[in-house]
Amino acid sequence: MRTLGWITPTEWREMRYCTSQAGAVDVPMFTTADVDAVPDSHPEIDWEQLRSLGKGRRSPLADLVKAKEKAAAAA
């Protein structure tokens, strides 16, 4: 799973969807307090720009994940 690692799931739950061909999937669960704290702990991100992205548009956060993975591979 690609992640920035800014918050950690408090638990994982198995979810089943009637239409899923893959069966059950594990879904990370986060506290609302942890999610609400992300913008304040990362002021370098333009949160208004992220919130205004149109449907189907690539998030600029995806580039941060790639950069983090590239740096980890180089280390």
C-alpha positions in Angstrom: 0.0 0.0 0.0 1.3 3.4 -0.9 1.3 5.8 2.1 2.9 9.0 3.3 2.9 7.6 6.9 1.4 10.7 8.4 -1.1 8.8 10.5 -1.3 5.2 11.5 -4.4 3.0 11.4 -5.8 2.2 14.9 -7.1 -1.1 13.5 -7.9 -3.0 10.3 -11.3 -4.4 9.5 -12.2 -7.0 6.9 -14.8 -5.7 4.5 -16.9 -7.8 2.1 -18.7 -6.3 -0.8 -21.4 -8.1 -2.7 -20.1 -7.1 -6.1 -16.4 -7.7 -5.3 -14.7 -10.5 -7.4 -11.8 -10.5 -5.0 -13.8 -11.3 -1.9 -12.9 -9.6 1.4 -10.4 -6.8 1.7 -8.7 -5.3 4.7 -9.5 -1.7 5.3 -7.5 0.6 7.6 -9.5 2.5 10.2 -8.3 5.9 11.6 -9.6 8.1 14.4 -11.2 11.3 13.4 -8.9 13.2 15.7 -5.8 11.9 13.8 -7.4 12.7 10.4 -8.4 16.2 11.6 -4.9 16.9 12.8 -3.2 16.3 9.5 -3.7 19.7 7.9 -2.3 21.5 11.0 0.7 19.2 11.2 1.5 19.7 7.4 1.1 23.4 6.6 3.5 23.0 3.6 0.5 21.4 1.7 -2.0 23.6 -0.1 -5.1 22.0 1.4 -7.5 24.3 -0.4 -6.0 23.2 -3.7 -6.4 19.6 -2.7 -10.0 20.1 -1.7 -10.9 21.7 -5.0 -9.5 19.0 -7.2 -12.1 17.8 -9.7 -13.2 14.2 -10.1 -10.6 12.0 -11.8 -7.8 14.5 -11.2 -4.5 13.2 -9.8 -3.7 14.4 -6.3 -0.4 16.3 -5.8 0.0 14.1 -2.7 0.7 11.2 -5.1 4.0 12.9 -6.1 5.0 13.1 -2.4 4.5 9.4 -2.0 6.6 8.7 -5.1 9.4 11.0 -3.8 9.3 9.3 -0.4 9.6 5.9 -2.0 12.4 7.0 -4.3 14.3 8.5 -1.4 13.9 5.3 0.6 15.1 3.2 -2.3 18.2 5.4 -2.7 19.1 5.2 1.0 
